[in-house]
Amino acid sequence: MFEGMEERGNEYDNFFFIPSFLPGRGPRTGPHSIPIWCWGLGGLFLALIAGLGYGPAQSDFFWIAGLHGSAFLLFLFVYHKVNSPAALYFFLGVAVVARLLLIGAFPQLSDDIYRFIWDGRLINQGVNPFAQLPAYYMQEGTQLPGLSPELFAQLNSPEYFTIYPPVAQAIFALACWLFPHSIFGSAVVMKVFLFFFELGSLALLVKLLARLGFPEKGALLYALNPMILIEVMGNLHFEGAMIFFLLLGLWWLVRGHYLSSAVALAFSVASKLLPLLFCFFLIPRLGWRRSLGYFAVMGLALLLLFSPLLGGAFFSGMGSSLQLYFQRFEFNGSIYYLLRWIGFQLSGYNLIRYLGPALAACTFLGISLAALLGRRRDWRSLPGLMLFAICLYLAFTPTVHPWYASLPLVLAPFTRFRFPVLWTALISMTYINYSYPEDQEQLGVVALEYLLVYVVALWEVRSGKNWMEAVGLERGGLVMSK
């Protein structure tokens, strides 16, 4: 699958089964050569992640905050301490084990799983999940097996069409086909898919960092981040699939395998739509002629991937979902919340109907200008532009759930910026909203979250440094592949 890949050593690494195509493993070392502090901190980290994955319910904010905060501080300490190839690959192994541990944890901090089951059971009965709203199947004469009132009551947005693209829908369907009567069994199948996506992402991160001249140690920023572990593997969010295919597309892109890259990027978009934001940045690097071929292949791949869903009012259903996303949903917004408050002062009512589309247009304009005005045309600068694009989008969008920060985080090691790392800690505070009977949003928490993130981000832009360097958590790079 990876053309031109070097053959290194045995099929698997000597401990924790890190795939052999990970570069720069250094000399062969056994478990006894790993420092004792690695074993101790690794075990403690796994215990905290297991406690977070198997313990608290969505409303147990202080339990969530305590475990997540402890795991995050330990993650930072580990990142600071890692200074050898052996330690790096040991903790990549810990990251793999942490993901394995969470396969059996039911996603207690998110109710999205119930929509996954709903969509999967529809597909397995030959029904397009975009054809009707869930309430339709609760009417007399339209009921379908498996779509019970109990499952319907668990849906978090039963009045809206589904919004999940075909890669996610295919996994929903397979999971529900294997376990047609067990939500837990279906969830485990989905998690197995995400586990392998995550395993691929960790390997690709190390490969890409080395290829583009960044320290491979940066892979730990994603691999051990508690938010990623809990939101992707714990709570079953398909950002994990999107990130894997995005990294795979980038890997093939920098290797010059443009056909394979276009197909991989199509799979990323078919997992979550967000990678469409990055397409403009490819044109200056590929050139117009090559870009036409690249996007033609990508478009054809997307057409094939979406084709099973194109009937049954797909376009109206997906369009309605996207429209409602920008004009109805609100959660943990930043600039949007500020503009909403100004709108209240001026008009006396919520202007989301106008603000949502207007801010989406501003995002499109900002990304287009960044692509047109950017001077650099090398692949090394591409992740930085992608980080700008996704952060601009998240700054303007009305809804920012914790797992949305996963894409900025995975891009951060390819840049000098570390504010996304801080954000992954702060955004977990939004779980406080679920500790109130009516899921009341705590705007003070939102204000504190974004005040700290924006201050740190602006400081990093102006100073040319990052906050982890400033507090002594990050030193010179750790590059082992040379």
C-alpha positions in Angstrom: 0.0 0.0 0.0 2.9 2.4 0.7 4.9 2.5 -2.5 8.6 2.7 -2.1 8.5 1.9 1.6 11.7 0.8 3.1 11.9 -2.7 4.6 13.0 -2.4 8.2 13.4 -5.2 10.6 10.7 -7.7 11.5 7.0 -7.3 10.8 6.4 -5.8 14.2 8.3 -3.8 16.7 9.8 -5.7 19.7 7.2 -4.5 22.2 3.6 -3.3 22.0 3.4 -4.3 18.3 4.1 -1.0 16.7 4.0 -1.6 13.0 7.4 -2.0 11.4 6.9 0.9 8.9 7.3 3.3 11.8 10.6 5.0 11.1 13.7 5.5 13.2 13.1 3.0 15.9 16.7 3.1 16.9 18.6 0.1 18.2 16.7 -3.0 19.2 15.8 -2.9 22.8 13.9 -5.2 25.1 11.5 -4.4 27.9 14.3 -4.4 30.5 16.1 -1.5 28.8 13.0 0.8 29.3 13.5 3.1 32.2 11.4 2.3 35.3 9.7 5.7 35.2 8.3 4.8 31.8 6.6 1.7 33.1 5.3 3.6 36.2 3.9 6.6 34.3 2.6 4.5 31.5 0.6 2.3 34.0 -0.8 5.3 35.8 -1.8 6.9 32.5 -3.6 3.8 31.4 -5.4 3.6 34.8 -6.6 7.2 34.4 -7.8 6.7 30.8 -9.6 3.5 31.8 -11.3 5.3 34.7 -12.4 8.1 32.4 -13.7 5.7 29.8 -15.5 3.2 32.0 -16.5 5.4 35.0 -18.4 8.7 34.7 -21.7 9.4 33.0 -22.2 12.5 31.0 -23.6 14.4 33.9 -20.7 13.6 36.3 -18.7 16.7 35.5 -16.4 16.8 38.6 -15.4 13.1 38.0 -14.8 13.9 34.3 -12.8 17.0 35.1 -10.7 15.4 37.8 -9.8 12.3 35.7 -9.3 14.3 32.5 -7.3 17.0 34.2 -5.0 14.5 35.9 -4.5 12.5 32.6 -3.7 15.8 30.8 -1.1 16.9 33.3 0.5 13.4 33.2 0.4 13.5 29.4 2.3 16.9 29.5 4.8 15.5 31.9 5.4 12.4 29.8 5.9 14.5 26.7 8.5 16.6 28.6 10.3 13.6 29.8 10.6 11.6 26.6 14.1 12.2 25.2 15.1 8.9 23.5 13.8 6.7 20.7 13.1 3.9 23.2 10.9 6.2 25.4 9.1 7.6 22.4 8.1 4.2 21.0 7.3 2.9 24.4 4.7 5.6 24.9 3.4 5.2 21.4 2.8 1.6 22.6 1.1 3.0 25.6 -1.1 5.0 23.3 -2.0 1.8 21.4 -2.8 0.0 24.6 -5.0 2.9 25.8 -7.0 2.6 22.6 -7.4 -1.1 23.1 -8.6 -0.6 26.6 -11.4 1.7 25.5 -12.9 -0.7 22.9 -15.0 -2.3 25.6 -16.2 1.0 27.1 -19.7 2.0 26.1 -19.8 5.7 25.0 -21.3 7.1 28.1 -20.3 10.7 27.5 -22.1 11.0 24.2 -25.5 10.0 22.9 -24.5 10.1 19.2 -24.2 6.3 19.3 -28.0 6.0 19.2 -28.2 7.8 15.9 -25.4 5.6 14.5 -27.5 2.5 15.5 -30.7 4.1 14.0 -29.0 4.8 10.7 -27.3 1.4 10.5 -30.6 -0.4 11.2 -32.3 1.6 8.5 -29.6 0.8 5.9 -29.8 -2.9 6.7 -33.5 -2.8 5.9 -32.8 -1.2 2.5 -33.9 2.3 3.7 -31.9 5.4 2.9 -31.2 7.2 6.3 -31.6 10.5 4.5 -35.1 9.7 3.2 -37.2 10.6 6.3 -36.9 12.1 9.7 -36.8 9.6 12.6 -40.3 10.6 13.8 -41.7 9.3 10.5 -40.9 5.7 11.6 -42.9 6.2 14.9 -46.1 6.7 13.0 -48.7 4.0 12.6 -48.0 1.8 9.6 -44.4 3.0 9.1 -42.6 1.2 11.9 -39.6 -0.9 11.1 -38.0 -3.7 13.2 -35.3 -2.4 15.5 -36.5 1.2 15.4 -38.3 1.1 18.8 -39.7 4.0 20.7 -37.0 3.3 23.3 -34.3 3.9 20.7 -36.1 6.9 19.3 -36.2 8.4 22.8 -32.4 8.2 23.0 -31.8 10.2 19.8 -30.4 13.7 20.5 -31.8 15.3 17.4 -34.8 13.3 16.3 -36.3 16.3 14.5 -33.3 16.6 12.1 -32.1 14.5 9.2 -28.8 12.5 9.7 -25.6 14.2 8.7 -23.2 11.3 8.6 -21.4 10.7 5.2 -21.0 7.2 3.5 -17.8 5.9 5.2 -19.4 6.3 8.6 -22.8 5.0 7.3 -21.1 1.9 5.9 -19.5 1.1 9.3 -22.9 1.7 11.1 -24.6 -0.7 8.7 -21.9 -3.4 9.1 -21.9 -3.1 12.9 -25.7 -3.4 13.1 -25.6 -6.3 10.7 -23.2 -8.2 12.9 -25.2 -7.3 16.1 -28.7 -6.6 15.0 -30.2 -6.7 18.5 -27.2 -5.4 20.6 -26.3 -1.7 20.8 -23.2 -2.6 22.8 -22.1 -5.2 20.3 -22.6 -2.7 17.4 -20.6 -0.1 19.3 -17.7 -2.5 19.8 -17.6 -3.3 16.1 -17.5 0.5 15.3 -14.7 0.9 17.9 -12.6 -1.9 16.3 -12.8 0.1 13.0 -11.7 3.3 14.8 -8.9 1.4 16.6 -7.4 0.4 13.3 -7.9 3.9 11.9 -6.1 5.3 14.9 -3.3 2.8 14.7 -2.8 3.9 11.1 -2.9 7.6 12.1 -0.1 7.1 14.7 2.1 5.4 12.2 1.4 8.0 9.5 2.0 10.8 11.9 5.5 9.6 12.7 6.2 9.0 9.0 5.0 12.4 7.9 6.7 14.3 10.6 10.0 12.7 9.6 9.4 13.2 5.9 8.6 16.9 6.4 11.5 17.5 8.8 9.6 17.8 12.1 10.4 16.0 15.3 8.7 12.6 15.5 8.2 13.2 19.2 5.3 15.5 18.1 3.3 12.4 17.4 2.8 12.0 21.1 0.8 15.3 21.2 -2.0 13.4 19.4 -1.2 9.8 20.5 -1.4 10.4 24.2 -3.9 13.3 24.3 -6.7 12.4 26.7 -9.3 14.3 24.7 -8.5 12.2 21.6 -8.5 9.0 23.5 -11.9 9.7 25.1 -13.7 11.4 22.2 -12.5 9.1 19.4 -12.1 5.7 21.1 -14.3 6.3 24.1 -17.2 8.3 22.7 -17.1 6.8 19.2 -16.6 9.9 17.0 -15.6 9.4 13.4 -13.0 12.2 13.4 -10.7 9.2 13.8 -11.6 7.9 10.3 -11.4 11.4 8.8 -7.9 12.0 10.3 -6.5 8.6 9.1 -7.6 9.2 5.5 -6.4 12.8 5.6 -3.0 11.8 6.9 -2.9 9.0 4.3 -3.7 11.5 1.6 -1.0 13.8 2.8 1.5 11.0 2.9 0.9 10.0 -0.7 0.8 13.6 -1.7 4.3 14.4 -0.4 5.5 11.2 -2.0 4.2 12.3 -5.4 1.5 9.5 -5.6 -1.3 11.9 -6.6 -3.8 9.4 -7.8 -3.7 7.5 -4.5 -3.7 10.8 -2.5 -6.9 12.0 -4.3 -8.7 8.7 -3.5 -7.6 8.9 0.2 -8.7 12.5 0.5 -12.1 11.5 -1.0 -12.4 8.8 1.8 -11.6 11.5 4.3 -14.3 13.8 3.1 -16.7 10.8 3.0 -15.9 10.2 6.7 -16.5 13.9 7.7 -17.0 16.8 5.3 -14.4 19.1 6.9 -11.4 18.2 4.7 -13.1 20.1 1.8 -11.8 23.2 3.5 -8.3 22.3 2.5 -8.7 21.8 -1.2 -7.9 25.4 -2.2 -4.4 25.0 -0.7 -3.5 22.1 -3.0 -3.9 24.2 -6.2 -0.8 26.4 -5.8 1.3 23.3 -4.9 0.0 21.0 -7.7 -0.4 23.6 -10.4 -3.6 24.1 -12.4 -3.1 21.3 -14.8 -2.3 18.7 -12.2 -5.0 20.0 -10.0 -7.6 19.4 -12.6 -6.7 15.7 -12.8 -6.4 15.5 -9.0 -9.8 16.9 -8.3 -11.3 14.9 -11.1 -10.1 11.7 -9.5 -11.2 12.9 -6.1 -14.7 13.9 -7.5 -15.1 10.5 -9.1 -14.2 8.7 -6.0 -16.6 10.8 -4.0 -19.4 10.1 -6.5 -18.8 6.4 -6.1 -18.6 6.6 -2.3 -21.8 8.6 -2.1 -23.7 6.7 -4.8 -25.4 4.2 -2.4 -27.0 7.2 -0.6 -27.9 9.4 -3.6 -31.4 8.2 -3.8 -34.2 8.7 -1.3 -34.0 12.5 -1.1 -30.3 12.5 -0.1 -29.7 16.1 -1.3 -32.7 17.6 0.4 -32.0 15.6 3.6 -28.2 16.5 3.7 -28.9 20.0 2.7 -31.5 20.4 5.4 -29.0 19.0 8.0 -26.3 21.4 6.9 -28.7 24.4 6.9 -29.9 23.6 10.4 -26.3 23.1 11.5 -25.5 26.7 10.6 -28.9 28.2 11.5 -30.2 26.3 14.5 -27.5 24.5 16.5 -25.5 26.4 19.1 -22.9 25.0 21.5 -19.6 26.4 22.7 -19.2 29.0 20.0 -16.6 31.7 20.3 -16.8 34.7 17.8 -20.3 33.6 16.9 -21.4 33.9 20.5 -19.9 37.4 20.7 -21.7 38.5 17.6 -24.9 36.8 18.8 -24.7 38.9 22.0 -24.2 42.1 20.0 -27.2 41.1 17.8 -29.3 40.7 20.9 -28.4 44.2 22.1 -29.3 45.7 18.8 -32.3 43.8 17.7 -33.6 42.0 20.8 -33.5 38.5 19.3 -31.2 35.8 18.1 -29.7 36.5 14.7 -28.4 33.0 14.1 -30.5 32.8 10.9 -28.3 35.5 9.4 -25.1 35.1 11.4 -24.6 31.4 10.5 -24.5 31.8 6.7 -22.6 35.1 6.9 -19.9 33.6 9.1 -19.7 30.5 6.8 -19.1 33.0 3.9 -16.4 34.7 5.9 -14.7 31.4 6.4 -14.8 30.6 2.7 -13.4 34.1 1.9 -10.6 33.8 4.5 -9.5 30.4 3.3 -9.6 31.5 -0.4 -7.5 34.6 0.4 -5.0 32.5 2.4 -4.6 30.2 -0.6 -4.3 33.0 -3.1 -1.9 35.2 -1.1 0.3 32.5 0.4 3.9 32.8 -0.9 5.1 29.3 0.0 4.4 26.4 -2.4 6.2 23.6 -0.5 4.4 20.7 1.2 6.0 21.5 4.5 4.0 24.7 4.8 0.7 22.9 3.9 -0.3 21.7 7.4 0.1 25.2 8.8 -2.4 26.6 6.2 -4.7 23.7 7.0 -4.5 24.6 10.7 -5.4 28.2 9.9 -8.4 27.0 7.8 -9.9 24.7 10.4 -9.3 27.2 13.3 -11.0 29.9 11.2 -13.9 27.6 10.6 -14.2 26.7 14.3 -13.9 30.3 15.4 -16.9 31.3 13.3 -19.1 28.2 13.6 -22.0 28.3 16.1 -21.3 24.7 17.3 -17.9 23.4 18.7 -18.1 20.1 20.5 -14.9 18.8 22.2 -14.1 16.3 19.5 -14.0 19.1 16.9 -10.6 20.1 18.4 -9.1 16.8 17.1 -8.3 18.1 13.7 -6.4 21.2 14.8 -4.5 19.0 17.3 -3.3 16.5 14.7 -2.0 19.4 12.5 -0.2 21.2 15.4 2.9 19.0 15.4 3.6 20.0 11.8 3.8 23.7 12.9 5.3 25.7 15.7 1.9 26.3 17.3 0.8 24.5 20.4 -2.4 26.4 21.4 -4.5 23.4 20.1 -2.9 21.3 22.8 -4.1 23.7 25.5 -7.5 23.8 23.8 -8.0 20.1 24.1 -7.7 20.5 27.9 -10.0 23.5 28.2 -12.7 22.3 25.9 -13.4 19.4 28.2 -14.8 21.9 30.6 -17.9 22.1 28.4 -19.1 18.8 30.0 -20.2 21.0 32.9 -23.3 21.9 30.8 -24.6 18.3 31.2 -24.5 18.4 35.0 -27.6 20.7 34.9 -31.1 19.3 34.5 -31.7 21.1 31.3 -28.2 21.0 29.9 -27.8 24.7 30.5 -24.8 26.2 28.8 -22.4 27.9 31.2 -21.3 31.0 29.3 -18.6 31.8 31.9 -16.9 28.5 31.1 -17.1 29.3 27.4 -15.6 32.7 27.9 -12.7 31.4 30.0 -12.0 28.7 27.5 -11.7 31.0 24.5 -10.1 33.8 26.4 -7.2 31.5 27.3 -7.0 29.9 23.9 -7.1 33.2 21.9 -4.6 34.9 24.2 -2.1 32.0 23.9 -2.7 31.7 20.1 -2.1 35.4 19.6 1.0 35.3 21.8 2.4 32.3 19.7 1.7 34.2 16.5 3.4 37.4 17.7 6.3 35.9 19.6 7.4 33.2 17.3 7.5 30.8 20.2 4.9 28.3 21.7 3.6 28.1 25.2 5.0 24.6 25.8 8.5 26.0 25.1 7.9 29.0 27.3 7.0 26.8 30.4 9.8 24.3 29.7 7.6 21.4 28.5 9.2 21.3 25.0 12.9 21.4 24.1 14.8 20.6 21.0 13.4 18.1 18.6 13.7 14.4 18.8 14.3 13.1 15.2 15.4 9.6 14.8 14.9 8.8 11.1 18.0 10.6 9.8 
